[in-house]
Amino acid sequence: MTGLDHLLERRRGVLGRNAPLFYDRPVHLVRGSGVWVEDADGRRYLDAYNNVPHVGHCHPHVVQAVARQAATLNLHTRYLDGVVVDYAERLTARFADSLDTAVLTCSGSESNELALRMARFATGRRGLIVSDFSYHGNTATLASLTTCFPVVEEFPASARAVRVPDPRHDGAGLTEAELLERYLGEVAEAVRSLEASGDGVGAILIDSFFANEGLPDAVAGYVAGAVELVRAAGGLFICDEVQAGFGRTGDALWGHELAGVTPDLVTLGKPMGNGHPIAGVVAGNELVSAFQSAATYFNTFGGNPVSAAAGAAVLDVLDEEGLQANAHRVGAHLREGLAKLAARHEPLGDIRGRGLFVGVEIEHDGVPDAARTAWLVNAMRDRGVLLSRIGRHDNVLKIRPPLVFATEHADRLLDALDDALDGVPDRASDGTGPW
């Protein structure tokens, strides 16, 4: 038994036999720096997937900020602390004026759970609307709302799932106006159904960039129209920025800015502390303060000074290294290279996304091909590049690297993908794949 096999057996024994792992052959990573990670055998991998180390693995400025604060003081937020207040001020200053107050948590799940509580309190309505292929966290409430993979919780009677438009797959023969009318009609029907049930509409919870849905091309007016329908029924808009936020799209700091809509509540998580567990809800002071008056909410670790120091350091690096502009520039270079590959390789279909949040559809004769996608993810791992897959058909390569990803890294990814595509099995003649 190899060292990797032994560690895998130990993991199954203590963390559960079905705890998720990436890749057919798991990767045992032991260190990271920038866009690189290294395994126990000393092999380096280009990380084109992980958005948690948003400004790069083990960025020295973040590491130093965490170490400095950890050596000074770390407590919860029921004491006055200038580090925490300074960070909250800097964070909220990057939102619209109406979003001026932050409640800090430890994870995106906690943030979305809290936002739902706040929305239901503010509106007095329980009804919720989500996408029919989404994930927002793993609390009992959020698990029951999960629609993109199996969960043990039942979808609640007080919720409705709506399909979001995907022009590539849903728009055959339709103009964009007709597509918009069709899918806003689903939202309108969800609103009518919730009102008829007596639950009313408390909130719509979406990632306006629709990452789990496969990064479909935006249909102008869809998010704004859906939010208008919800607000007209007395509900609020909760925007999940856990994946698209902090400049990843290159064209805006927040995904909702691309949709032209200011949310009532914004939820944050993964990249906020570059790996240190900090997340939060950003909303208006009146909404937050009213909820705080009615419900004694506190979080032992949420917003502790060490996490706040990490979050502040991430903001420093985003500004000082111009990482949003880098995401725009390198993302454009990457998509251009992917388009050239698509002209030579039949499996590459639609190229999606913005900035350093890119999806590439894998197809066979124009039909989504999940098996080939899985094969390519593993083939890229074997070539030293880490990425993953998403989407309703599980056929979209997900490219979401740290924002320090440079053009030479994009070129390395493109070379590896070009090589992998030369060897992709043809399911019409090769029986090696799981098809």
Buried (B, 14 or more C-beta within 10 A) or exposed (E): EEEBEEBBEEBEEEEEEEEEEBBEEBBEBEEBBBBBBBBEEEEEBBBBBBBBBBBBBBBEBBBEBBEEBBEEEBEBBEEEBEBBBEBBEBBBEBBBEBBBBBBBBBBBBBBBBBBBBBBBBBBEBBBBBBBBBBBBBBBEBBBBBBBBEEBEEEBBEBBBBBBBBBBBBBBEEBEBEEBBEBBBEBBBEBBBBBBEEEBBBBBBBBBBBBBBBBBBBBBEBBBBBBBBBBBEBBBBBBBBBBBBBBBBBBBBBBBBBBBEBBBBBBBBBBBBBBBBBBBBBBBBEEBBEBBBEEEEBEBEBBBBBBBBBBBBBBBBBBEEBBBBEBBBBBBBBBBEBBEEBBEEBEBBBBBBBBBBBBBBBBBBEEEBBBBBBBBBBBBBBEBBBBBBBBBBBBBBBBBBBBBBBBBEBBEBBBBBBBEBBEEBBEBEEEEEBEB
